[in-house]
Amino acid sequence: MNIQPITTLTPQLKHAFHALQFEPESFQQTDFAQFDVAFPDKLKNAVAKRRGEYLAGRICAQAVLAQLQQPPTQIASGEDRAPIWPQGVVASITHSKNIAIAAGFISQVSNAGLGIDVEHLMKDKQELELQRHILAPGEEALHKELGKHFSHPLTLIFSAKESIFKALYPSVRKFFGFEAARLIAFSHNQLQFEMQTTLCPQVPAGLVLSVHYQTRELWLLTECEFIPS
């Protein structure tokens, strides 16, 4: 599979970070051995595109572990599909179409979480059709205001909530929907969300989380870090 590091992308959260572009159509099964990534049984029936995405994400994860001076480790997935990181490593993987990214840091704080999400911009029709599925009650006004500053506000809110889910999952350990977090403020590079319900003792209703974001021509990246108190 043809891959190329993305060197022009700088995350706002200053953690170990690796991003790459890849060509899913060039994927071959032998690429797993070439890049020293274990092929998971759960992908044995997956199409080539899905296998290529998984491989690209794990290549990024390996690069992040190396930056963190961790020994080479195969990052398997748990029953909940979340990556299983080495003890003390807090990290996240994301991919969209031909882009894969991983980021991580070392922490001894129990259930610390990091969420990153890359999304290609939705088409205008998708943004209209999916509003009722993604926006929380009372979020419509700020979504409209955000649209005055950014051409694809729903893509941005969707990505931010994906990052929030990943950041909170080590504490919550259960699925929660988009309505659990409501946008309450935004700036040119950051969104703020308020949790609308108590998900666990570390994540009570009223908790405010910041999500950093940056946009490119066709895609965007969001980042969220959660350190339980």
ZABA-856355 format. One record per residue: x, y, z of N, C-alpha, C in turn; residue number from 1; residue in one letter. Coordinates in pm, 1 decimal. Atoms other than C-alpha are relative to their C-alpha. Example, Ala and Ser with C-alpha at 12.3 -4.5 7.8 and 13.67 -1.06 7.14 Angstrom:
REM ZABA-856355
(rec (89.0; -119.0; 0.0); (1230.0; -450.0; 780.0); (90.0; 120.0; 0.0); 1; A);
(rec (-82.0; -119.0; -6.0); (1367.0; -106.0; 714.0); (-77.0; 109.0; 73.0); 2; S);
***
This chain:
REM ZABA-856355
(rec (84.2; -119.5; 0.0); (0.0; 0.0; 0.0); (87.7; 124.4; 0.0); 1; M);
(rec (-76.2; -124.0; 6.7); (132.2; 340.6; -90.4); (-42.0; 92.9; 113.7); 2; N);
(rec (27.4; -94.2; -108.7); (160.2; 571.9; 211.1); (99.5; 115.2; -7.0); 3; I);
(rec (-85.7; -118.3; -2.8); (303.2; 919.0; 259.8); (-30.4; 81.1; 125.3); 4; Q);
(rec (24.9; -79.2; -121.4); (347.2; 1107.3; 591.6); (-53.1; 139.1; -33.8); 5; P);
(rec (48.5; -138.0; 11.0); (155.4; 1433.6; 629.5); (84.1; 84.0; 95.0); 6; I);
(rec (-93.4; -76.7; -82.6); (418.9; 1677.3; 753.7); (-45.4; 143.4; 23.6); 7; T);
(rec (46.9; -138.8; -12.7); (216.7; 1999.2; 727.5); (-107.8; 15.2; 105.8); 8; T);
(rec (106.6; -2.2; -99.8); (-27.5; 1910.4; 1005.8); (60.8; 3.8; 139.4); 9; L);
(rec (-50.0; -13.5; -136.8); (46.4; 2028.4; 1361.3); (-117.9; -3.8; 96.4); 10; T);
(rec (112.7; 7.2; -94.1); (-193.1; 1916.6; 1637.6); (6.6; 113.4; 101.5); 11; P);
(rec (3.1; -104.5; -102.3); (-304.7; 2174.7; 1891.9); (35.3; -56.5; 137.0); 12; Q);
(rec (-44.1; 65.8; -121.7); (-264.8; 1928.1; 2177.2); (139.4; -54.4; -25.6); 13; L);
(rec (-140.6; 29.3; 28.3); (110.2; 1883.9; 2202.2); (39.3; -139.2; 48.0); 14; K);
(rec (-31.1; 138.1; -32.4); (125.2; 1506.8; 2216.6); (73.3; -65.1; -117.1); 15; H);
(rec (-56.8; 76.9; 110.1); (309.2; 1245.2; 2012.8); (-107.8; -17.8; -106.1); 16; A);
(rec (99.7; -13.2; 106.3); (142.0; 1248.9; 1674.8); (58.8; -51.1; -131.0); 17; F);
(rec (-43.8; 42.7; 133.5); (164.3; 1082.1; 1334.7); (-120.9; -4.2; -92.0); 18; H);
(rec (107.3; -4.0; 98.9); (-48.7; 1140.9; 1025.7); (55.4; -43.3; -134.2); 19; A);
(rec (-43.8; 41.2; 132.8); (-33.6; 989.2; 681.9); (-117.4; -2.7; -97.6); 20; L);
(rec (93.6; 24.3; 108.9); (-209.6; 973.3; 348.1); (30.9; -137.2; -57.0); 21; Q);
(rec (-22.1; 131.8; 57.3); (-259.6; 633.3; 192.9); (-96.5; -21.4; -116.4); 22; F);
(rec (82.8; 32.7; 115.6); (-407.1; 482.1; -120.8); (-68.3; -134.2; 25.2); 23; E);
(rec (68.3; 126.6; -30.2); (-669.9; 222.8; -20.8); (-3.0; -95.7; -118.6); 24; P);
(rec (9.1; 85.4; 118.5); (-689.5; 98.5; -378.3); (130.2; -75.6; -27.8); 25; E);
(rec (-128.1; 67.8; 21.7); (-320.8; -0.9; -365.5); (28.3; -106.5; 106.3); 26; S);
(rec (-20.8; 96.0; -108.3); (-364.9; -223.7; -57.3); (14.3; -142.5; -53.3); 27; F);
(rec (-16.2; 142.6; 23.7); (-240.4; -582.6; -76.3); (13.2; -69.1; 134.7); 28; Q);
(rec (-1.0; 70.5; -127.8); (-272.6; -845.2; 194.5); (140.6; -12.6; 57.7); 29; Q);
(rec (-137.9; 11.9; -46.4); (105.2; -877.9; 212.4); (50.8; 126.0; 68.7); 30; T);
(rec (-42.0; -125.1; -63.5); (121.9; -515.7; 335.2); (5.3; -12.8; 151.6); 31; D);
(rec (-3.2; 17.7; -145.6); (47.6; -631.1; 690.5); (137.5; -49.0; 44.8); 32; F);
(rec (-132.9; 51.6; -34.7); (370.7; -829.6; 701.3); (107.9; 103.0; -31.0); 33; A);
(rec (-100.2; -99.7; 38.5); (561.6; -554.5; 521.9); (15.2; 106.7; 107.2); 34; Q);
(rec (-4.4; -105.9; -101.8); (468.8; -300.1; 789.6); (0.5; -56.0; 142.7); 35; F);
(rec (-8.8; 65.7; -130.6); (493.4; -552.9; 1076.5); (-122.0; 30.0; 86.2); 36; D);
(rec (125.8; -16.8; -72.1); (128.6; -519.1; 1175.0); (-74.0; -133.3; -4.1); 37; V);
(rec (71.5; 127.1; -6.7); (-56.7; -828.0; 1293.8); (-138.2; 13.8; -63.6); 38; A);
(rec (132.1; -1.8; 62.4); (-362.8; -909.1; 1084.4); (-101.4; -59.9; 96.4); 39; F);
(rec (97.3; 50.4; -97.6); (-665.8; -943.0; 1315.6); (-103.6; -92.1; -64.0); 40; P);
(rec (99.4; 94.3; 50.5); (-905.9; -1234.3; 1272.6); (-131.7; 67.8; -33.8); 41; D);
(rec (129.2; -64.6; 21.8); (-1200.7; -995.7; 1290.5); (-11.0; 62.2; -139.0); 42; K);
(rec (2.6; -59.7; 133.3); (-1100.7; -855.9; 949.1); (6.5; -103.5; -112.0); 43; L);
(rec (-18.3; 102.1; 103.1); (-1083.8; -1188.6; 767.6); (-110.1; 5.0; -105.7); 44; K);
(rec (108.3; -13.0; 97.4); (-1418.6; -1118.0; 597.7); (-18.9; 144.1; -48.1); 45; N);
(rec (13.0; -141.7; 36.8); (-1361.1; -743.6; 555.7); (48.4; 23.6; -142.9); 46; A);
(rec (-43.9; -36.5; 134.5); (-1322.4; -580.4; 215.4); (139.0; 62.2; 8.3); 47; V);
(rec (-137.4; -50.9; 3.6); (-978.8; -459.2; 106.2); (8.6; 142.0; 53.8); 48; A);
(rec (-2.3; -139.2; -47.0); (-1067.0; -94.7; 177.7); (5.3; 4.9; 152.2); 49; K);
(rec (1.1; 1.2; -147.2); (-1145.8; -170.8; 543.3); (132.5; -50.9; 54.7); 50; R);
(rec (-128.6; 51.3; -44.4); (-826.7; -373.4; 578.2); (108.9; 106.3; -13.7); 51; R);
(rec (-98.2; -106.3; 20.2); (-624.6; -85.4; 434.0); (-12.4; 110.5; 103.1); 52; G);
(rec (21.5; -102.5; -101.7); (-782.5; 162.7; 674.9); (56.3; -44.3; 135.3); 53; E);
(rec (-50.5; 53.0; -127.8); (-704.4; -58.4; 972.3); (152.3; 2.7; 1.2); 54; Y);
(rec (-145.8; 3.2; 7.7); (-345.8; -104.9; 856.6); (59.0; 139.7; 11.8); 55; L);
(rec (-51.7; -137.1; -5.3); (-292.1; 269.2; 803.2); (-7.5; 55.6; 141.4); 56; A);
(rec (12.9; -46.8; -137.8); (-423.3; 344.7; 1152.6); (103.1; -62.4; 91.4); 57; G);
(rec (-99.4; 66.7; -84.9); (-194.6; 85.2; 1311.2); (142.1; 44.9; -32.3); 58; R);
(rec (-131.1; -55.8; 33.7); (105.8; 219.4; 1120.1); (21.1; 130.9; 76.3); 59; I);
(rec (-8.6; -125.1; -76.1); (32.2; 558.5; 1276.0); (18.6; -28.5; 148.5); 60; C);
(rec (-11.3; 34.2; -142.0); (-10.4; 397.3; 1618.5); (140.9; -46.0; 34.1); 61; A);
(rec (-136.5; 44.9; -24.0); (327.7; 226.2; 1590.2); (96.2; 118.2; 6.0); 62; Q);
(rec (-86.5; -117.7; 1.4); (488.9; 560.1; 1505.3); (-14.2; 80.2; 128.9); 63; A);
(rec (23.4; -72.5; -125.4); (329.5; 723.4; 1811.0); (67.4; -72.3; 116.3); 64; V);
(rec (-65.4; 75.5; -107.1); (449.2; 443.5; 2041.0); (151.2; 18.3; -4.2); 65; L);
(rec (-144.1; -22.2; 12.3); (801.2; 487.7; 1905.2); (38.6; 137.5; 52.4); 66; A);
(rec (-27.3; -135.0; -50.5); (785.6; 862.0; 1978.1); (-6.8; 4.3; 152.4); 67; Q);
(rec (15.0; 5.7; -146.2); (677.1; 777.2; 2333.0); (102.1; -93.7; 64.3); 68; L);
(rec (-106.7; 89.0; -46.3); (978.9; 544.7; 2361.6); (-55.5; -127.5; 63.1); 69; Q);
(rec (59.4; 126.9; -42.4); (757.8; 240.5; 2407.7); (55.5; -112.7; -87.8); 70; Q);
(rec (-46.1; 112.8; 82.1); (873.6; -104.3; 2292.3); (-103.0; -31.8; -107.7); 71; P);
(rec (94.7; 35.6; 106.7); (719.0; -226.8; 1965.9); (-110.7; -90.8; 54.1); 72; P);
(rec (115.8; 71.3; -53.1); (368.9; -350.9; 2047.3); (-109.2; -5.2; -105.5); 73; T);
(rec (115.1; 10.9; 88.5); (82.0; -481.9; 1839.0); (-123.1; 54.0; 74.3); 74; Q);
(rec (118.3; -60.7; -61.5); (-226.2; -270.6; 1914.0); (-123.9; -74.6; -46.6); 75; I);
(rec (120.3; 76.1; 31.3); (-515.8; -515.0; 1918.8); (-123.7; 81.8; 36.9); 76; A);
(rec (126.4; -63.3; -35.6); (-882.6; -423.2; 1960.0); (-74.9; -87.6; 99.2); 77; S);
(rec (80.8; 73.3; -96.3); (-1106.2; -520.5; 2250.3); (-134.3; -38.9; -58.2); 78; G);
(rec (134.0; 38.6; 43.9); (-1457.2; -664.3; 2228.5); (-83.8; 121.7; -36.1); 79; E);
(rec (71.9; -123.8; 29.6); (-1581.4; -304.6; 2223.6); (60.8; 74.2; -118.6); 80; D);
(rec (-67.9; -53.6; 118.4); (-1354.2; -237.7; 1920.1); (99.1; 111.7; 32.7); 81; R);
(rec (-96.6; -103.2; -38.3); (-1146.7; 14.3; 2119.3); (141.0; -57.3; -1.7); 82; A);
(rec (-138.5; 48.2; -1.8); (-767.8; -14.3; 2072.9); (46.7; -28.3; 143.0); 83; P);
(rec (-55.3; 35.6; -130.5); (-584.7; -181.6; 2361.9); (143.8; 50.0; 3.9); 84; I);
(rec (-131.8; -63.3; -5.9); (-286.8; 39.2; 2447.4); (81.4; -56.2; 116.0); 85; W);
(rec (-83.2; 42.9; -113.2); (10.1; -49.7; 2668.3); (-32.0; 79.9; 126.5); 86; P);
(rec (24.4; -65.2; -127.7); (-17.6; 36.7; 3036.7); (65.0; 137.9; 2.0); 87; Q);
(rec (-52.5; -135.0; -11.6); (23.1; 411.2; 3088.8); (-7.5; 82.0; -127.2); 88; G);
(rec (11.8; -73.5; 126.5); (-31.4; 504.3; 2722.9); (-145.9; 40.8; -20.9); 89; V);
(rec (132.9; -53.3; 30.2); (-331.0; 725.8; 2650.1); (4.5; 47.0; -145.5); 90; V);
(rec (-15.9; -27.4; 142.9); (-391.3; 740.2; 2276.9); (-131.4; -19.2; -74.7); 91; A);
(rec (120.0; 6.2; 83.7); (-638.9; 752.7; 1991.1); (42.4; -15.8; -144.6); 92; S);
(rec (-21.7; 20.5; 143.1); (-657.6; 647.2; 1625.3); (-124.2; 45.6; -75.4); 93; I);
(rec (113.0; -37.8; 84.4); (-874.4; 788.8; 1348.7); (39.6; -11.6; -145.8); 94; T);
(rec (-25.5; 0.7; 144.4); (-907.6; 753.4; 973.9); (-127.5; 40.2; -74.1); 95; H);
(rec (111.4; -38.2; 87.3); (-1128.2; 888.2; 696.5); (48.7; -3.3; -143.8); 96; S);
(rec (-35.5; 15.2; 141.4); (-1106.1; 785.2; 331.4); (148.8; -32.8; -15.1); 97; K);
(rec (-142.1; 25.9; 26.9); (-732.5; 825.0; 254.9); (92.7; 61.9; 103.0); 98; N);
(rec (-80.5; -63.3; -104.7); (-611.9; 983.6; 580.2); (-10.5; -81.6; 128.3); 99; I);
(rec (-2.7; 67.9; -129.8); (-506.5; 811.8; 903.7); (88.3; 79.9; 95.7); 100; A);
(rec (-71.4; -78.2; -100.6); (-387.3; 976.3; 1225.9); (-5.3; -73.8; 133.6); 101; I);
(rec (-1.6; 47.8; -138.2); (-283.5; 864.0; 1572.7); (71.0; 103.0; 85.7); 102; A);
(rec (-63.1; -91.3; -95.9); (-187.7; 1064.4; 1880.3); (-1.9; -66.8; 136.5); 103; A);
(rec (-2.6; 60.7; -131.6); (-92.4; 974.9; 2234.7); (96.5; 66.9; 95.3); 104; G);
(rec (-89.8; -50.9; -103.9); (80.3; 1060.0; 2562.0); (5.6; -101.0; 113.1); 105; F);
(rec (-16.7; 86.6; -116.3); (196.1; 893.3; 2881.3); (-67.6; 64.7; 120.2); 106; I);
(rec (65.9; -51.5; -120.6); (-16.9; 932.4; 3194.2); (-25.0; -114.7; 96.1); 107; S);
(rec (30.0; 98.2; -103.3); (-55.8; 747.8; 3520.8); (-136.7; 27.0; 63.9); 108; Q);
(rec (133.9; -30.3; -51.0); (-398.7; 903.8; 3581.6); (-96.5; -106.7; -49.6); 109; V);
(rec (93.2; 105.0; 36.5); (-657.3; 627.0; 3587.7); (-111.9; 54.2; -88.3); 110; S);
(rec (109.4; -32.2; 92.7); (-904.6; 644.6; 3297.0); (18.2; 131.4; -74.7); 111; N);
(rec (-24.4; -116.3; 85.3); (-740.1; 944.4; 3131.0); (-34.3; -37.7; -143.6); 112; A);
(rec (43.1; 30.5; 135.2); (-867.0; 972.7; 2775.6); (42.0; 104.9; -100.5); 113; G);
(rec (-31.9; -89.2; 111.1); (-772.4; 1122.7; 2441.2); (-86.4; -41.3; -117.8); 114; L);
(rec (80.4; 27.7; 118.3); (-1002.1; 1150.6; 2144.0); (42.6; 88.9; -114.9); 115; G);
(rec (-24.8; -77.5; 121.6); (-905.9; 1256.6; 1792.4); (-91.3; -55.3; -108.4); 116; I);
(rec (87.6; 44.2; 108.2); (-1125.1; 1243.7; 1484.2); (28.0; 81.8; -125.0); 117; D);
(rec (-14.6; -66.1; 128.8); (-1063.8; 1323.6; 1119.2); (-124.9; -30.3; -81.1); 118; V);
(rec (119.9; 15.4; 81.8); (-1362.6; 1379.2; 891.8); (16.1; 78.2; -129.6); 119; E);
(rec (14.4; -74.6; 124.4); (-1397.5; 1468.4; 527.7); (-132.7; 76.1; 5.3); 120; H);
(rec (116.4; -86.8; -10.5); (-1649.4; 1747.5; 484.4); (-122.3; -62.9; -67.3); 121; L);
(rec (124.2; 52.2; 56.2); (-2006.6; 1635.9; 432.0); (-47.2; 88.5; -115.2); 122; M);
(rec (67.3; -79.1; 102.9); (-2197.1; 1744.8; 126.7); (-111.2; 80.1; 65.9); 123; K);
(rec (102.7; -87.4; -58.2); (-2449.4; 2022.4; 189.0); (-129.6; -77.2; 27.5); 124; D);
(rec (122.7; 77.4; -18.6); (-2739.5; 1777.4; 145.0); (10.1; -86.9; 124.3); 125; K);
(rec (-20.2; 81.9; -120.2); (-2591.9; 1548.7; 411.5); (-11.5; 83.5; 125.5); 126; Q);
(rec (5.7; -86.8; -118.6); (-2552.3; 1838.9; 651.6); (-144.6; 30.9; 37.8); 127; E);
(rec (140.7; -29.3; -27.2); (-2922.1; 1919.8; 616.5); (-73.3; -124.0; 52.5); 128; L);
(rec (73.3; 121.7; -35.2); (-3043.2; 1560.2; 639.9); (36.7; -54.6; 137.6); 129; E);
(rec (-48.1; 61.8; -124.0); (-2833.7; 1467.1; 945.3); (-10.2; 89.2; 123.5); 130; L);
(rec (6.3; -92.0; -114.4); (-2897.4; 1771.0; 1166.3); (-76.2; -58.8; 117.3); 131; Q);
(rec (84.4; 49.7; -110.6); (-3172.5; 1602.4; 1367.4); (61.5; -119.9; 70.9); 132; R);
(rec (-64.9; 114.9; -61.3); (-2950.5; 1302.5; 1433.8); (122.6; 39.3; 82.8); 133; H);
(rec (-127.4; -38.4; -60.8); (-2640.2; 1494.4; 1546.2); (-14.3; 112.8; 101.8); 134; I);
(rec (13.2; -114.4; -90.1); (-2757.5; 1817.2; 1710.4); (-77.9; -37.6; 125.5); 135; L);
(rec (70.0; 19.5; -126.6); (-2857.6; 1807.5; 2076.3); (-110.3; 104.7; 13.0); 136; A);
(rec (103.3; -100.7; -23.5); (-3174.1; 1986.1; 2194.7); (61.6; 131.2; 48.9); 137; P);
(rec (-52.5; -130.1; -38.0); (-3100.8; 2358.2; 2222.2); (129.6; 38.0; -67.6); 138; G);
(rec (-128.3; -23.7; 66.0); (-2795.2; 2335.1; 1996.4); (-16.9; 70.8; -135.2); 139; E);
(rec (24.6; -48.5; 135.4); (-2960.5; 2468.5; 1681.2); (50.9; 142.7; -21.7); 140; E);
(rec (-38.1; -140.6; 18.0); (-2889.5; 2837.7; 1740.1); (151.0; 15.2; -17.4); 141; A);
(rec (-145.6; -10.4; 12.7); (-2513.9; 2793.8; 1793.2); (49.3; -70.5; -126.5); 142; L);
(rec (-34.0; 64.9; 127.0); (-2499.5; 2552.6; 1500.1); (-16.3; 98.5; -115.0); 143; H);
(rec (23.5; -99.7; 104.1); (-2647.6; 2825.7; 1282.6); (105.1; 110.6; 4.9); 144; K);
(rec (-101.5; -104.5; -15.7); (-2405.3; 3085.0; 1424.2); (136.0; -50.9; -46.0); 145; E);
(rec (-126.0; 59.7; 43.7); (-2110.9; 2850.2; 1367.1); (7.2; -2.7; -151.9); 146; L);
(rec (4.9; 3.8; 145.7); (-2223.4; 2823.2; 1005.2); (35.6; 131.7; -66.0); 147; G);
(rec (-39.9; -130.4; 55.4); (-2152.3; 3194.7; 958.7); (151.9; 12.3; -8.3); 148; K);
(rec (-146.3; -7.2; -6.7); (-1784.4; 3130.0; 1031.1); (68.2; -119.3; -66.1); 149; H);
(rec (-57.8; 121.6; 56.2); (-1733.8; 2780.1; 889.4); (-102.4; -62.5; -92.9); 150; F);
(rec (92.6; 42.7; 105.1); (-1884.6; 2633.2; 574.1); (-72.7; -130.9; 29.2); 151; S);
(rec (60.1; 130.7; -27.6); (-1960.2; 2287.2; 718.0); (-12.6; -20.1; 151.3); 152; H);
(rec (7.7; 4.9; -146.5); (-2071.3; 2336.4; 1079.4); (-42.1; -135.5; 55.3); 153; P);
(rec (44.2; 127.8; -53.8); (-2243.0; 1999.2; 1116.4); (113.2; -102.8; -2.2); 154; L);
(rec (-116.4; 89.2; 2.6); (-1932.2; 1809.5; 1006.5); (89.7; 25.9; 119.7); 155; T);
(rec (-86.4; -36.7; -112.6); (-1736.7; 1999.8; 1270.7); (-60.1; -46.7; 132.2); 156; L);
(rec (63.1; 42.2; -124.7); (-1988.9; 1932.5; 1548.3); (1.0; -152.4; 11.1); 157; I);
(rec (-3.9; 146.3; 1.1); (-2013.0; 1565.3; 1448.1); (138.0; -50.8; 40.2); 158; F);
(rec (-136.9; 42.3; -30.6); (-1633.9; 1527.3; 1456.2); (35.0; 28.4; 144.9); 159; S);
(rec (-28.8; -35.4; -139.2); (-1607.7; 1707.4; 1789.8); (-64.7; -98.9; 96.7); 160; A);
(rec (67.9; 94.2; -88.8); (-1863.9; 1474.7; 1946.2); (61.7; -139.4; -8.4); 161; K);
(rec (-73.4; 126.2; 11.2); (-1676.0; 1173.4; 1809.3); (125.5; 4.0; 88.0); 162; E);
(rec (-119.5; -13.7; -83.6); (-1360.6; 1303.5; 1979.5); (-35.6; -3.0; 148.4); 163; S);
(rec (45.4; 2.2; -138.6); (-1552.8; 1361.2; 2302.8); (-28.8; -143.5; 43.4); 164; I);
(rec (32.5; 138.7; -33.7); (-1683.5; 1003.6; 2294.4); (127.1; -80.0; 28.2); 165; F);
(rec (-125.4; 74.2; -18.5); (-1331.7; 863.2; 2253.6); (72.7; 43.4; 127.2); 166; K);
(rec (-70.3; -50.1; -118.1); (-1189.5; 1088.0; 2527.7); (-65.9; -46.1; 129.6); 167; A);
(rec (71.8; 37.4; -121.9); (-1459.7; 993.4; 2777.9); (-16.2; -150.4; 16.7); 168; L);
(rec (29.8; 143.8; -6.0); (-1487.3; 624.7; 2694.5); (78.1; -74.8; 108.6); 169; Y);
(rec (-68.7; 72.4; -108.3); (-1211.8; 505.9; 2934.6); (-65.1; 19.2; 136.2); 170; P);
(rec (70.7; -23.9; -125.8); (-1415.8; 661.7; 3217.4); (-141.0; -57.6; -1.7); 171; S);
(rec (142.1; 36.2; 8.0); (-1767.8; 584.9; 3094.2); (-19.2; -148.3; -30.1); 172; V);
(rec (5.0; 141.2; 39.0); (-1712.4; 242.3; 2932.2); (-137.4; -44.7; -48.8); 173; R);
(rec (127.1; 37.5; 60.8); (-2048.5; 249.9; 2757.0); (-31.2; 98.2; -112.1); 174; K);
(rec (38.4; -86.5; 109.6); (-2205.5; 395.8; 2446.0); (-89.1; 113.3; 50.9); 175; F);
(rec (94.5; -109.3; -23.6); (-2369.7; 736.9; 2464.6); (-16.1; 78.2; -129.1); 176; F);
(rec (35.0; -63.0; 126.1); (-2536.4; 938.1; 2192.5); (44.9; 144.6; -11.6); 177; G);
(rec (-40.2; -138.0; 27.1); (-2476.1; 1277.0; 2035.2); (-71.1; 100.1; 90.4); 178; F);
(rec (75.6; -93.1; -83.4); (-2740.8; 1433.2; 2259.5); (63.0; 19.0; 137.4); 179; E);
(rec (-62.0; -9.4; -132.6); (-2517.0; 1380.6; 2565.4); (85.8; 123.5; 15.9); 180; A);
(rec (-84.8; -119.9; -6.1); (-2299.8; 1682.0; 2477.2); (-62.4; 110.4; -84.4); 181; A);
(rec (61.2; -113.4; 70.9); (-2429.3; 2025.3; 2376.8); (101.4; 111.3; -19.0); 182; R);
(rec (-89.1; -111.8; 29.1); (-2226.3; 2298.2; 2206.0); (-47.5; 124.9; 73.3); 183; L);
(rec (38.6; -121.2; -74.0); (-2220.9; 2609.8; 2426.3); (82.1; 122.4; -39.5); 184; I);
(rec (-83.5; -113.9; 40.2); (-1942.3; 2826.2; 2275.8); (100.4; -48.3; -104.0); 185; A);
(rec (-103.7; 36.2; 96.3); (-1685.9; 2836.8; 1997.2); (87.7; 120.7; -30.1); 186; F);
(rec (-92.7; -102.9; 46.4); (-1383.5; 3032.3; 1874.7); (56.8; -48.6; -133.2); 187; S);
(rec (-55.4; 35.9; 130.3); (-1167.4; 3013.3; 1562.0); (70.8; -135.2; -0.2); 188; H);
(rec (-69.3; 128.7; -2.2); (-994.8; 2695.5; 1682.9); (-44.1; -91.6; 114.4); 189; N);
(rec (41.6; 79.5; -114.9); (-1191.9; 2558.3; 1978.0); (-152.2; 4.0; 14.8); 190; Q);
(rec (142.3; 10.7; -32.9); (-1542.2; 2437.6; 2065.2); (-12.2; -39.1; 146.3); 191; L);
(rec (26.9; 41.2; -137.4); (-1686.1; 2404.8; 2413.3); (-135.6; -67.7; 6.4); 192; Q);
(rec (121.7; 78.2; -14.3); (-1947.6; 2146.4; 2505.1); (-30.6; -20.6; 147.9); 193; F);
(rec (44.3; 30.2; -136.3); (-2150.1; 2087.8; 2820.3); (-71.9; -134.0; -0.8); 194; E);
(rec (66.7; 129.5; -10.0); (-2249.0; 1736.4; 2920.8); (-141.2; 20.0; 55.3); 195; M);
(rec (141.0; -19.6; -34.1); (-2627.4; 1710.9; 2945.5); (-52.8; -103.0; 97.9); 196; Q);
(rec (42.1; 104.1; -92.7); (-2646.2; 1399.5; 3159.8); (122.2; -57.4; 69.7); 197; T);
(rec (-110.3; 63.4; -72.6); (-2432.8; 1223.2; 3419.6); (23.5; -139.1; -57.9); 198; T);
(rec (-33.9; 128.9; 60.7); (-2255.0; 932.8; 3251.7); (72.2; -92.1; 96.7); 199; L);
(rec (-69.5; 74.7; -105.2); (-2044.4; 825.2; 3550.7); (45.7; 104.1; 101.7); 200; C);
(rec (-40.9; -100.2; -100.0); (-1906.8; 989.4; 3867.1); (102.7; 99.6; -51.7); 201; P);
(rec (-102.6; -90.5; 53.3); (-1612.9; 1137.4; 3672.6); (-53.7; 90.1; -110.0); 202; Q);
(rec (58.4; -77.9; 110.8); (-1842.7; 1270.8; 3397.6); (-143.1; 38.4; 36.6); 203; V);
(rec (133.5; -41.5; -43.5); (-2133.6; 1453.2; 3563.9); (-65.8; 95.4; -99.7); 204; P);
(rec (71.1; -102.4; 76.5); (-2399.6; 1663.3; 3397.0); (56.6; 136.3; 38.8); 205; A);
(rec (-57.2; -131.5; -25.0); (-2267.4; 2017.3; 3361.7); (148.7; 8.0; -25.6); 206; G);
(rec (-142.9; 0.2; 31.3); (-1908.6; 1911.8; 3290.6); (22.3; 68.0; -134.6); 207; L);
(rec (-31.8; -70.7; 124.0); (-1758.9; 2141.9; 3025.8); (129.8; -54.7; -57.4); 208; V);
(rec (-115.8; 55.5; 69.7); (-1516.6; 1997.4; 2771.5); (37.4; 88.8; -117.4); 209; L);
(rec (-49.5; -76.4; 114.1); (-1301.2; 2177.3; 2517.7); (45.6; -95.5; -109.7); 210; S);
(rec (-43.1; 77.5; 116.1); (-1245.1; 2038.4; 2168.8); (73.9; 94.5; -94.1); 211; V);
(rec (-78.3; -79.4; 93.6); (-967.7; 2181.9; 1955.0); (-28.9; -47.1; -142.0); 212; H);
(rec (22.5; 41.2; 138.1); (-1015.1; 2187.0; 1580.9); (84.1; 82.4; -96.1); 213; Y);
(rec (-63.7; -69.3; 110.5); (-843.0; 2278.4; 1258.9); (-57.3; -55.5; -129.7); 214; Q);
(rec (62.8; 38.7; 124.4); (-970.2; 2268.8; 905.4); (99.5; 3.7; -114.8); 215; T);
(rec (-76.2; 1.9; 123.3); (-814.9; 2181.3; 573.1); (-96.5; 26.6; -114.9); 216; R);
(rec (86.8; -28.7; 114.6); (-951.9; 2217.9; 221.1); (-118.9; -95.1; -7.3); 217; E);
(rec (105.5; 99.2; 16.1); (-1152.9; 1894.8; 220.4); (-31.0; -78.1; 127.2); 218; L);
(rec (21.1; 76.6; -121.5); (-1130.3; 1763.6; 577.0); (37.6; 82.5; 121.8); 219; W);
(rec (-31.4; -69.7; -124.9); (-1091.2; 1862.8; 941.2); (43.6; -100.3; 105.2); 220; L);
(rec (-47.6; 80.6; -112.2); (-934.9; 1734.1; 1261.8); (-47.9; 61.0; 130.2); 221; L);
(rec (37.5; -45.5; -134.2); (-1073.5; 1757.5; 1615.2); (76.8; -81.3; 103.7); 222; T);
(rec (-77.3; 63.7; -106.8); (-895.2; 1675.4; 1941.6); (-61.7; 34.4; 135.3); 223; E);
(rec (55.5; -20.9; -134.6); (-1025.9; 1631.7; 2296.9); (76.9; -84.0; 100.3); 224; C);
(rec (-71.6; 69.8; -107.7); (-838.6; 1538.6; 2613.9); (-82.3; 7.7; 126.5); 225; E);
(rec (71.9; 1.7; -126.6); (-1000.4; 1432.4; 2940.2); (84.0; -66.7; 106.3); 226; F);
(rec (-75.0; 51.0; -114.4); (-809.9; 1389.9; 3265.0); (-92.9; 4.0; 121.9); 227; I);
(rec (91.8; -0.4; -114.8); (-1046.5; 1280.2; 3547.5); (65.9; 61.6; 122.4); 228; P);
(rec (-52.8; -63.3; -121.1); (-1004.2; 1479.5; 3866.5); (-11.4; -96.3; 118.1); 229; S);
***
